[in-house]
Amino acid sequence: MSIFQDLKSWLTQNNGYFNENADFSKTPYGSSVIAMDHLPSDSIIVKTPFSLSITKKSAVQALSQLLNNHTALQSWNERQCIASYLCFHHILGGESSSLRHYSYVKTLPSADKLRTGLFLSPEERELFRGTNLYGAIVDREQEWRSEFTHCHAVVAEVKEEWASAFTWELYLTSGSHISSRAFPSTLLSKTPSLISSPSTEPVLLPGIDALNHARGQPVSWVVIYPDESHNILEPYVSLVLHNAMPAGSELFNNYGAKANSELILGYGFSLAENPDDTIVLKIGGGKSDTKKWEVGRSARGADGLWEEILSILTQNSKSTFEDELDASSMLEDMVRAVIEKLPQPQRSLDLGLIRPEVVEMFRNYLEGQQNILNSLLVFVNAKEQAAIERARLEGIDIVVGDDM
């Protein structure tokens, strides 16, 4: 029996379900789910009982048995708990009764198949120097290494043999499985949603997470709780595909709107001309509470950034056309400084050191960043022209250079 058939059998044995007309197909970077026969619209592809979900709570319960109720577990964050739980499946296999998800963990892609930001080689990571994503990769690695160090120390206290197998690469791999496959805990509410909140936690849903992503794919996550009309033992979540799918086609989930920066950092792929791309900007030298602004294509979200610049210049008093001209100049300088730092798309690439799929991710990401910054220059020009027109109406003619 293949590892994927084992997963399907495990789901069925635990009151789950995997559509008999859908099956797994291996890919260079993991696996995909294929329609083996025609699937009508509104087909349920997979159903996972809540009891099979992997949460911080369930992970801590299992780890407490393995780590002798170590007090440090109570201070671990969600990733430390769930990643360590996944790691022990690799270390102990199916030997421990507290490790319930061995059939699932076996199907997760190995380290050599992952392309998330932390799995980029030094040469590949260098491609992104000068972008927000480069800094995000560095920050994430520092954060995760610190987490790993604390987890490893606890494992070593309990059993040195386990600590030898509890490596940074294993923790990194398990952490990447969480970043690329976890759903927000809001998906398990009676009104399921992918919208996170401060109280949301990551949840792994075996089977539900098997499908790859397609933007805009019409799907529903249906949660059913036991009640008078549903004679079931426990609640479960189902993934429903609303489009009919012909035999041989890949079945896709929809992870929601995500920028290429998030897709590359946490998922290991990108989308060409991704309409959800954004860039994060922060005004240097602003007030202590200056926030970060996320701006998208067509300068979506730039109005808030503009208002903050004006508030800095005017100290929240009513702005004049002179203030608006100064704000235009300030924002233009800011945007052009970011543009100058961006790597060049035509830079020479040593394809012996950089994988083709990483080159594609780099170019898709860079296209989005350049597009957004260029749209911001258009936004700045419109603001400047509006200020000039406002001055004209006040009887003042202003002539500016044509170097926009």
Secondary structure, DSSP 8 states (H G I E B T S, - for coil): --HHHHHHHHHHHTT-EE-TTEEEEEETTEEEEEESS-B-TTEEEEEEEGGG-B-HHHHHHHHHHHTTT-GGGGG--HHHHHHHHHHHHHHHTT--TT---HHHHTTS--GGG--SGGGS-HHHHHTTTTSHHHHHHHHHHHHHHHHHHHHHHHHHHH-HHHHHHS-HHHHHHHHHHHHHH-EEGGGGSSS--S---TT--EEB-TTGGGSEE-TT--EEEEEE--BTTB--SS-EEEEEE-S-B-TT-EEEE---S--HHHIIIIIS---TT-TT-EEEEE-TT--TT--EEEEEGGGTTHHHHHHHHHHHHHTTS---HHHHHHHHHHHHHHHHHHHHHS--TT----TTTS-HHHHHHHHHHHHHHHHHHHHHHHHHHHHHHHHHHHHHHTT------S--
